[in-house]
Amino acid sequence: MDGADLELQGLMRAIGHQARSAASALALMTPQQKDTGLRAAAQSLRASAQAILAANALDLKAAEDRGTAGSFLDRLRLDEARLESIAQAVEAIADLPDPVGRILARWSRPNGLTFERVATPLGVIGVIFESRPNVTADAGALCLKSGNASILRTGSESFRSASAIADAMRAGLQQAGIPANAIQLVPSKDRAAVGMMLQGLDQNIDVIVPRGGRSLVERVQAEARVPVFAHLEGLCHIYIDRSADLEMAKAIVRNAKLRRTGVCGAAETMLIDRACFATHAHPLVEMLINEGCEVRGDRAITALDPRIVPAQDQDWHTEYLAAIISVAMVDGLDGALEHIARYSSHHTDAIVTEDHATAERFLREVDSAIVLHNASTQFADGGEFGFGAEIGIATGRMHARGPVGVEQLTSFNYRVRGTGQIRP
């Protein structure tokens, strides 16, 4: 190990110990103290707007010089309106009910003992993310609200922006009497820092949340020595059932695919029931093409319009994060369920139908974190769930699933009260 490696290792260990100390302090703070700190952090973001936007401009220029795709640039870009939305999201988190100390269950036993299951902080949460600077604020604020310290590691593309946001939030916390080290951003672009976080930083990280593409999530799942809330890619489907209202379907598909193409809740595949193919397929596909979306279709779909590109097998596995969608004809609900089971990333899938029984079967049988009926997949967002914000969409099945908000960032312990009982 050379000198640079030793220096980084020392830096990361110090960050871990500082986070543990901050987490211990947060666990004892009142809801009012945490909320005051969050509101001070939001005001500091506003006061630091010029510095944050200047840092973001440098990140954008570097990304443009590398020839980065437009959808990526959209995720990276900040402006005054987006920065104000970030500050407002922090304030919205402050306004949420405090998740710590909630009594999740209470019961008593014949011997007189009373039991309570009570929500507690997880401790220190490591968040590894890529190009979205707003994740810095969302993750830091959600962790703090739930009594956890956070160690944030952003990708090199958003390093300047994320650093400026973290600096502003830390300044606000400090002004409010909250340990600044409750939110720490790793001050290094060295990828070795990720590996050190995955090893736990001397057991000072309690859970890792990866937020990014498949390669990042797969690395985290393969190397982590601490629990992981997996946020896998959003390979989201919309199934157009035979009883779907065509105008509703067009509005939902347009929004799900094109509102923002670079978000994880953007639809990537549309499935159309053979029974309504003659009436629904051409209008839906034509609408997408006219809106500037590239359509890649199976044999039935490509026959509709010469502008449609024949789909390859890889297309059904691809999260485009761009104005591209794969479209296939399926044999009713069974065909849709089979296709989704084969290709879905278990993130978000939707059905458009006026048939209640069909909708209920879809909601029951699709094994995804979020399943929708007659609504856009772009509602896969913690804010839209009323969570204030989210640290990611967990696609696994353990502990947290779907939007990971403040309640999902807590664990629990059991508190047992007696009057002198001993066990026979």
N, C-alpha and C positions, 0 to 999 in steps of 0.2 A: 504494500500500500504506500503510494507516494505522498508527498507533503500536502498536495491539494486534496487528496482523498481523506487524509487525516483531519484536515481543516474542516471539510464538509461534514465529516462524521461528528466532530466536536460541536459544530454549529447545530446540527440536527438533534443531538442529544440534549443540548441546552434548551432548544425549542420544546422538546418533549417534557423536560422537567419544569420549565416555566408554565407550560400548559396545565400540567398536573396541579401545580400550586394554584393557578388561577381557577381551575375547576373546583378545588377544595373551598376556595373563597366563595365562588358562585353558589355552591350548594347550600350555603348558610344565608344567602341574601334573601330579602323579602321580595315579593312580586313587584312592589312599588320601586325598589332600588333598581331592579333589572329593567323595568319599563322606563324609568328616568334615564338610564344609560342608553337605551335604544333610541329614545327621542333625541337625546343629545348627539348620538351618532348620526341620525338623520339630518339634524341641523348642520352638523359638521360637513356632511356630504354636500349640502347646498352651498355652504361657505367656501368649500374647496372646489367648486364647479370648474373654475378656470383651469386649475392645475390638472384636474381629472381629464377634462376634454383635451387639453394640450397633450397629455400622455397618450390618450386614445388616438389622437391624430398621428402620432409617431408610430403606434402599432398598426394603424390602417395603412400608412404610407409603406411600411415595411412589407405588409401583406400584399398590397397591390403590386409592389416591385417584384414579388415572387410569383405574380400571376395567379393569385388565389381566386377561387371561384366566387361568384357573386353571392351565393347563399351563405358562404362562410363569412364574407365581408359584412353581410347583414347581421349575422350573429355577433360580430365583433364591434360593430359601429355603435358609438354613443353620440347623442346630441343633447341639447338642453331638456327637451321633452322626455327622452328616455332616462336621463339622469334624475329628473324630478320624479319620474315613476319609480325609480329605485329607492329614492328617499321616502316616498309615500309608502312603498312596500314595507320598509323598515318600521315606519310608524304603525302600519296596519298590524304588523307582528306584535308590536308593543300593546296594541289594543285587544289582542286575543286573551281569552282566559288563561291564567297561568296553569300549565299542565302538571307542575310538580306539586306533590302533596295531595293529589286527587285520591279519594278513597274509591278504589275500583270495585271492591267487594267487602262485605262485613258479615260475619256470622258468629254464633256462639256454640259451645259444646255442652253436653250434659254436665260436665265437671265444673262449669262456670267460667272456663277460659273464653275470652273473646278474641277473635281474629280479624285483622284488617289487611287487605292487600292495598298498598299505597304506592302511587307513582313516584319514582325517583329519577334523577338524572343518570344518563349513561356514563358520563365522565368526560373523556377527551375524545373528540370525533375528528378523524382525518378525512378531509374532502379533497379528492384529486379530480380536477376538471380541466377543460381545454380552452375553448375560444370565447366563452360568454363572460364578459367582465361582471355582469350583474350577479352571477353566482357568488362572487366574493361577498357582496352585501347580504344576499338572501341566506346563504349558508351561515355566515357569521352571526346574523341576527337570529335565525331559527335556533342555532345551537345555544346562544346566550339565553334566549327566552326560556328554553327548556333546561337551563342550569348547567349547560355543558360548555367547556372550552373547545375551541376549534383550531386545528392546524390546516391551513389551506395551501394547496399546491396547484398553481395554474400552469397552463401551457406557455411556451415561449412566445406564442403569437399575441397573447393578451397580457404579457408580463407587466408592461408599464402601466396599463390601465388598471389591472387588478391591484398592483402595488399602491397606486394613488388612492384607490377606493379604500383599501385596508388602512393606509396611513390616516385618512380622514376619519374613519370609524374609530380607530384606536385613540385618536385625539379627543373625539367626543366622549368616549368611555372614560378616559382619564379625567376629563373635566367634571364628569358626574360621579367620580369616586369609585369607578369600576376598574379592576385591574386591566390595563391595556393588553396584557398577554392573554386575556380571554379570547382574543382574535389575533392570530398570527398568520402571516403569509410567508411561506418559505422564500427567503431572499436569494434564491439561486435557480438558474435554468438547468442545472446539471441533472440529467435523468437519474443519476445515482441516488438523488434525494428521494425519488419515488420508492426505490427499492428499500431504502432505510425506513421509510414510513410503513411499508408493508410488513417489515419485520417487527414493528411495534415501538421503536424508539425506547428501548429498555422497559418495555411493558407500560409505557405511558400513553399509548393510544389504545382505546377500548373498542373502536369500530372504525372501519374504513368505508367511505362512500365514493365510488368512482362515478363520474358524470362525464361521459364522452362516447367515443366510437367503440366499435366492437374490439379493436386491437387493445385499447386501454382496459376495457372491462375484462377481457380474457386474461391479460397479464395480471391484473389485480387478483382475479379468482385463482389463478395458478400459483401466485407467489405469496399471497397474504398469509400471515401467521396470526392474524386477528380476524374477528368476524367481519363480514362484508354485506352491505346493503347493495345488491347488484342493480345497476341501472343500465340495462342492455338497450341496444338500438330499438328505435320505434318503427318496426315493420308493420304498419297499421293497415287494416283492411276495411273496406266498406262493401257490404253485400246488399245489392238491390233486389229485393224479393218481388215475386210476381204481383203482389198486391200493393206495391209501393206507389204512392202518389208521385207522378212524374215531376211536377213543378217542385215539390218538396225535395225529391231526390236530387234535382239539378242544383238547388240552393245549397243543400248539405254537401254534395260532392265538391262544388265550387269552393265553398269555405274550407272544407277539410283538406283539400289539396293545395289551394292557392292563397289562402289568407296570409300565411307565412310558411313558405316551403321549407325553411331551414330548422323548424322546431320538431321535437321528437314525436309530437302528436299529429304531424302532417300525414295524410293518407298516402300510401305508396302503391296500393293495389285496389282496384275496383272489380268486384265480381257481380255478374248480371245473370239472373235466373233465365234459363232457356225459355220458360213460359211467358216472359214479358220481353223477350229479346226483340221481337218485331216492332214493338211500340216504344221501348225505352232505350235501346242500345244506341241507335244513331243520334237521337237528340242529346244524350249525355256525352257521347264522344265528340260530337260536333261542338258542343258548348265548351269543352275543355280545349280543343284545338283552337277555337276562335279566341279563347282567353290566353293563348300563348303557351299552352301546355303540350309537351310532346307525349304522344300516346304510343305505347308499345303493347301490341295485342296478340292474342292467339289467332288461330286460323279464322275462326268465325268473326273476330273483331277486325282483322286486317281487310276482310272482304267489304267492310262498310265504307272505307274511304282510302284513297291512294296515299294520303298523307300519314297513315298509320305505319309505324315501324314494326316488323315482325318481332315478337318477343323471343328472347333466348331463355334457356333454363335459368341462367343466373339472374335474370330480371325478377323472377319470383322471390329471390333471396335478397334483393337489394333495397336498402334504405337510401333513396336518391337524395333527399334533402335538397331538391331542386324541382323545377317545373317539369317533371317527368312522372308519368304514372303507368303502371302495368294494368291491363284490363283483360279479363277472361270471362267466357260464358261457362256457367256451371249448371248442373242438373239439380235445380231446386236447393232447398235448405241442406239436404244431405251432402250435395256436392260442395256447397259453400263451407260447411263444417269440415269436410275432408280436406279441402284446400287450405283452410286456415290452420287446422291441426298440423298440416305438413310444413307450412312456411312461416307461420306467425312467430314473432319474438316474444309473445305473451305480454305485450305492452298494452295496446288499445285496439279494439275492433268494434265495428258498428254494423247495425242492420237498419235498413229503411223498409218499413212494411206497415200496412194498416191491419194486418192480421195479428190479433193479440196472442193467440196460441203459438204462432210461429215466433213472435218476438220473445215470448217467455222461454221457449225452448232454446233459442239462440243465446239469451242471457244466461241460461242455466248450463249450457253445454260448452260454450267457448271458454277455454281455460286461459284467460288473460287477466291482467291486473285490473283493467278497466274495460267494461263492455257497455255499449250504448245502444239505445233504441231511438231512432228518429232524431238524432242529434249529431253534430259534427265531432269528429275525433279530436279536433283542436281544443275541446274542453278538457283534455288530459293535462291539467294544470292545477297546481295546488290552490292558486288564488281563486279559480273558478269553482273549486270544491268548498270554498269558504275557509281554507286553511291559512289564509293570509299570504302564504308563499309556500314553496317546497324546496327541499334540498335535492330532489330528484324523484323519478318514478321507479320504484323498486319492482322489478319483474320476477323476483324470486318468490318463494312461498313461506319463508321463515320470518317471524316477528313483524316486519313491516312489508306491506304490499301496496302498490299504487303510489299516489303522491305521499312523500315522506315529509310530514309537517311536524309541528312541535309535539303533538301527542305521540307520534311514532318515534321521536327522539328521546323517549323515556323508557326506563325499565320499571321494576317494582321490587319492593321487599314486603315481608310479612311482619306485622307488628302484633304481638300477642300480649294480652294483659290478663293478669291473674290476681288472685287474692290469697296466695300462699300455697297453691296446688303443687303436689309432687306426684310423680308417676309411680303407680303401684308396680 
